[in-house]
Amino acid sequence: MGAVRASHPRFRRQGSTPRMVLTEDDIAILKQVYRHRFVRADDVYRLMERSSDRLSRRLTLLFRNDYLDRPMCQVDRYHEGGSRALVYGLGNAGARYLKETAGVSIGATDWRSRNRTYTRENLDHTLAISRFLIDLEIACRARSDLALISFEDILA
């Protein structure tokens, strides 16, 4: 029999932090999460057009290294139909990376604390807007005669 993989708590960082080197996909994920504030894992899979298994492992690694965070308000005691996809927000290390390395204009704030104070109602609203904008982006990708202009481009 093979070795049993140790699982980690879903909403706490525990044990040693695994080493990682950020990839271009990781940076794209951080930018998408920052752009939308909170994003469900299944929307990340759709945006990135990559294997959900591989991306799931990367999302976990980004979470364990504090590049991403998982807001506690997403925890449901019971949800008919089974578990929902995990929701990710920007972590402190992710915000620091985007600000210092990727040139994204991010104000100084404690993102982890900010994510922890979010309420379920606010999260549901943010996720509905996020889903709409992601659906719009994916629809525009499918048509060569349309282009989605980002908020950053509009403001510039």
C-alpha positions as CSV (number, residue, x, y, z in Angstrom):
1,M,0.0,0.0,0.0
2,G,1.1,3.6,-0.7
3,A,1.8,6.2,1.9
4,V,-1.3,8.1,3.2
5,R,-1.2,11.8,2.4
6,A,-1.6,14.0,5.5
7,S,-4.4,16.4,5.2
8,H,-4.4,20.0,6.5
9,P,-7.1,22.0,8.1
10,R,-9.2,23.9,5.5
11,F,-9.1,27.3,7.3
12,R,-6.0,27.2,9.4
13,R,-2.4,27.2,8.4
14,Q,-0.8,24.4,10.4
15,G,2.6,22.7,10.3
16,S,5.6,23.8,8.3
17,T,5.0,26.0,5.3
18,P,6.0,24.2,2.1
19,R,8.5,26.0,-0.1
20,M,7.3,27.2,-3.4
21,V,8.3,29.3,-6.3
22,L,5.6,31.4,-7.9
23,T,4.7,30.5,-11.4
24,E,3.1,32.7,-14.1
25,D,-0.2,30.9,-13.4
26,D,0.2,31.7,-9.7
27,I,0.7,35.4,-10.4
28,A,-2.3,35.3,-12.7
29,I,-4.4,33.7,-10.0
30,L,-3.3,36.4,-7.5
31,K,-4.2,39.2,-9.9
32,Q,-7.7,37.6,-10.6
33,V,-8.4,37.2,-6.9
34,Y,-7.3,40.8,-6.2
35,R,-9.4,42.1,-9.1
36,H,-12.6,40.3,-7.9
37,R,-11.9,40.5,-4.1
38,F,-13.2,36.9,-3.6
39,V,-13.4,34.1,-6.1
40,R,-14.7,30.5,-5.8
41,A,-12.2,27.8,-6.7
42,D,-14.4,26.6,-9.6
43,D,-14.3,30.1,-11.1
44,V,-10.5,30.0,-10.9
45,Y,-10.6,26.8,-12.9
46,R,-12.8,28.3,-15.6
47,L,-10.7,31.5,-15.8
48,M,-7.3,29.7,-16.0
49,E,-8.5,26.9,-18.3
50,R,-6.3,24.4,-16.5
51,S,-6.7,21.0,-14.8
52,S,-8.9,21.4,-11.7
53,D,-6.7,18.9,-9.9
54,R,-3.5,20.7,-10.6
55,L,-5.0,24.1,-9.8
56,S,-6.6,22.8,-6.6
57,R,-3.1,21.8,-5.4
58,R,-1.7,25.2,-6.4
59,L,-4.5,27.0,-4.6
60,T,-3.8,25.0,-1.4
61,L,-0.1,25.8,-1.7
62,L,-0.8,29.5,-2.2
63,F,-3.1,29.4,0.8
64,R,-0.6,27.6,3.0
65,N,2.1,30.2,2.1
66,D,-0.3,33.1,2.9
67,Y,-0.6,34.3,-0.7
68,L,-4.3,33.5,-0.6
69,D,-6.7,33.4,2.3
70,R,-10.0,31.5,2.9
71,P,-12.6,33.7,4.6
72,M,-14.2,32.0,7.6
73,C,-17.7,33.4,6.8
74,Q,-18.0,30.8,4.0
75,V,-18.3,28.0,6.5
76,D,-21.7,26.4,6.4
77,R,-22.9,23.9,9.0
78,Y,-25.0,22.2,6.3
79,H,-25.6,22.8,2.7
80,E,-28.1,20.7,0.7
81,G,-26.3,19.1,-2.2
82,G,-22.9,18.8,-0.5
83,S,-19.9,21.1,-0.1
84,R,-19.5,24.2,-2.1
85,A,-16.3,25.2,-3.8
86,L,-13.8,27.0,-1.5
87,V,-13.7,30.7,-1.7
88,Y,-10.3,32.5,-1.9
89,G,-9.3,36.1,-1.1
90,L,-6.0,37.7,-1.2
91,G,-3.6,37.0,1.6
92,N,-0.9,39.3,3.1
93,A,2.0,37.7,1.2
94,G,0.0,37.8,-2.1
95,A,-0.8,41.5,-1.6
96,R,2.8,42.2,-0.7
97,Y,4.0,40.3,-3.8
98,L,1.6,42.1,-6.2
99,K,2.5,45.5,-4.7
100,E,6.3,45.0,-4.7
101,T,6.9,42.8,-7.7
102,A,4.0,43.0,-10.0
103,G,3.5,46.7,-9.8
104,V,-0.2,46.5,-8.7
105,S,-1.3,49.6,-6.7
106,I,-2.4,48.1,-3.4
107,G,-2.9,50.2,-0.3
108,A,-1.3,49.1,3.0
109,T,-3.7,46.9,4.9
110,D,-3.9,43.6,6.8
111,W,-5.7,41.5,4.2
112,R,-6.1,38.5,6.5
113,S,-7.8,40.6,9.1
114,R,-9.9,42.3,6.4
115,N,-11.0,38.9,5.1
116,R,-11.9,37.6,8.6
117,T,-14.3,40.5,9.2
118,Y,-16.3,39.9,6.1
119,T,-19.9,38.7,6.7
120,R,-21.7,36.0,4.9
121,E,-24.1,38.4,3.3
122,N,-21.3,40.6,2.0
123,L,-19.5,37.5,0.7
124,D,-22.5,36.2,-1.2
125,H,-23.0,39.6,-2.8
126,T,-19.3,39.9,-3.8
127,L,-19.3,36.3,-5.2
128,A,-22.4,37.1,-7.3
129,I,-20.7,40.1,-8.8
130,S,-17.5,38.1,-9.2
131,R,-19.4,35.3,-11.0
132,F,-21.1,37.7,-13.4
133,L,-17.8,39.4,-14.3
134,I,-16.0,36.1,-14.8
135,D,-18.9,34.8,-17.0
136,L,-18.6,38.1,-19.0
137,E,-14.8,37.7,-19.4
138,I,-15.1,34.0,-20.5
139,A,-17.9,35.0,-23.0
140,C,-15.7,37.7,-24.5
141,R,-12.8,35.3,-24.9
142,A,-15.1,33.1,-27.0
143,R,-15.7,35.9,-29.5
144,S,-13.0,37.5,-31.6
145,D,-15.2,40.6,-32.2
146,L,-15.5,41.5,-28.5
147,A,-13.0,42.6,-25.9
148,L,-13.5,43.1,-22.2
149,I,-12.1,46.4,-21.0
150,S,-10.9,46.0,-17.4
151,F,-11.6,48.5,-14.7
152,E,-7.8,49.2,-14.5
153,D,-7.7,50.1,-18.2
154,I,-10.8,52.3,-17.9
155,L,-9.3,54.2,-15.0
156,A,-5.9,54.6,-16.7
